[in-house]
Amino acid sequence: GFTGGLVAASAFALLSIARGADETRRALGVDPRRLAAFGLLAAASSGLLGFLAGDAFLTGHWLPFALPGFGKLGTPVVFDAGVYMVVVGVTMTFILELESEDEGR
């Protein structure tokens, strides 16, 4: 989650340096603040599922069936995807704000 998010954010940061903030926003396809907020919601929700089932917070739960090509999907995957989105969203928010501020001079 975290390392993958940094790798993805690094790619977008390089795009921002090469092409500017507007091109990077178009490539990202979503407002980075919304991406971070949705990732935080996904990560927190994955932890709450175990809690609501009567287990400890962040207890892993899996679907009772396997998805073709993925296997059994569980709350740890949702948590990691949420962390990934938070890292990319927050990092890109900082980078794009700095880039936009620099372009405005």
C-alpha positions as CSV (number, residue, x, y, z in Angstrom):
1,G,0.0,0.0,0.0
2,F,2.4,2.7,1.2
3,T,5.4,1.8,-1.0
4,G,3.2,1.3,-4.1
5,G,1.5,4.6,-3.4
6,L,4.9,6.4,-3.3
7,V,6.0,4.8,-6.6
8,A,2.8,5.9,-8.3
9,A,3.0,9.4,-6.8
10,S,6.6,9.6,-8.0
11,A,5.5,8.8,-11.5
12,F,2.9,11.6,-11.4
13,A,5.5,14.0,-9.8
14,L,7.8,13.4,-12.8
15,L,4.9,14.0,-15.1
16,S,4.2,17.3,-13.3
17,I,7.8,18.4,-13.7
18,A,7.8,17.5,-17.4
19,R,4.3,18.6,-18.4
20,G,3.0,20.8,-15.7
21,A,0.2,20.6,-13.1
22,D,-2.7,20.8,-15.6
23,E,-1.5,17.9,-17.6
24,T,-0.9,15.9,-14.4
25,R,-4.4,16.6,-13.2
26,R,-5.8,15.3,-16.5
27,A,-3.7,12.2,-16.3
28,L,-4.6,11.5,-12.7
29,G,-8.3,11.7,-13.7
30,V,-9.6,12.5,-10.2
31,D,-9.1,15.3,-7.7
32,P,-6.3,14.1,-5.5
33,R,-8.1,15.4,-2.4
34,R,-11.1,13.2,-3.2
35,L,-8.8,10.3,-3.9
36,A,-7.2,10.7,-0.4
37,A,-10.6,11.0,1.2
38,F,-12.0,7.9,-0.5
39,G,-8.9,6.0,0.4
40,L,-9.2,7.0,4.0
41,L,-12.9,5.9,4.0
42,A,-11.9,2.6,2.4
43,A,-9.1,1.9,4.9
44,A,-11.3,2.8,7.9
45,S,-14.3,0.8,6.6
46,S,-12.2,-2.3,6.1
47,G,-11.2,-2.1,9.8
48,L,-14.7,-1.5,10.9
49,L,-16.1,-4.6,9.1
50,G,-14.3,-6.8,11.6
51,F,-15.4,-4.7,14.5
52,L,-19.0,-4.8,13.4
53,A,-18.8,-8.6,13.0
54,G,-17.9,-8.8,16.7
55,D,-14.1,-9.2,16.2
56,A,-11.3,-6.8,17.0
57,F,-10.8,-3.7,14.8
58,L,-8.9,-4.6,11.6
59,T,-9.6,-8.3,11.9
60,G,-9.5,-9.7,8.4
61,H,-12.6,-11.1,6.7
62,W,-12.8,-12.7,3.3
63,L,-15.6,-13.2,0.8
64,P,-17.0,-16.8,1.0
65,F,-16.3,-17.2,-2.8
66,A,-13.3,-16.7,-5.1
67,L,-13.4,-14.0,-7.8
68,P,-12.1,-15.3,-11.1
69,G,-8.5,-14.0,-11.6
70,F,-8.3,-12.6,-8.1
71,G,-9.0,-15.4,-5.7
72,K,-10.7,-14.6,-2.4
73,L,-11.1,-10.8,-1.8
74,G,-10.7,-9.7,1.8
75,T,-10.6,-6.7,4.0
76,P,-6.7,-6.6,4.0
77,V,-6.8,-5.9,0.3
78,V,-9.3,-3.1,0.8
79,F,-7.2,-1.6,3.5
80,D,-4.1,-1.7,1.4
81,A,-5.9,-0.1,-1.6
82,G,-7.2,2.6,0.8
83,V,-3.6,3.3,2.0
84,Y,-2.4,3.4,-1.6
85,M,-5.1,6.0,-2.5
86,V,-4.3,8.1,0.6
87,V,-0.6,8.2,-0.2
88,V,-1.1,9.1,-3.8
89,G,-3.8,11.6,-3.0
90,V,-2.0,13.4,-0.3
91,T,1.3,13.4,-2.1
92,M,-0.2,14.7,-5.4
93,T,-2.1,17.4,-3.5
94,F,1.1,18.7,-2.2
95,I,3.0,18.4,-5.4
96,L,0.2,20.0,-7.6
97,E,-0.3,22.9,-5.2
98,L,3.4,23.6,-5.2
99,E,3.5,23.3,-9.0
100,S,0.5,25.6,-9.4
101,E,2.1,28.1,-7.1
102,D,5.3,28.0,-9.1
103,E,3.4,28.4,-12.4
104,G,1.6,31.5,-11.0
105,R,4.8,33.5,-10.5
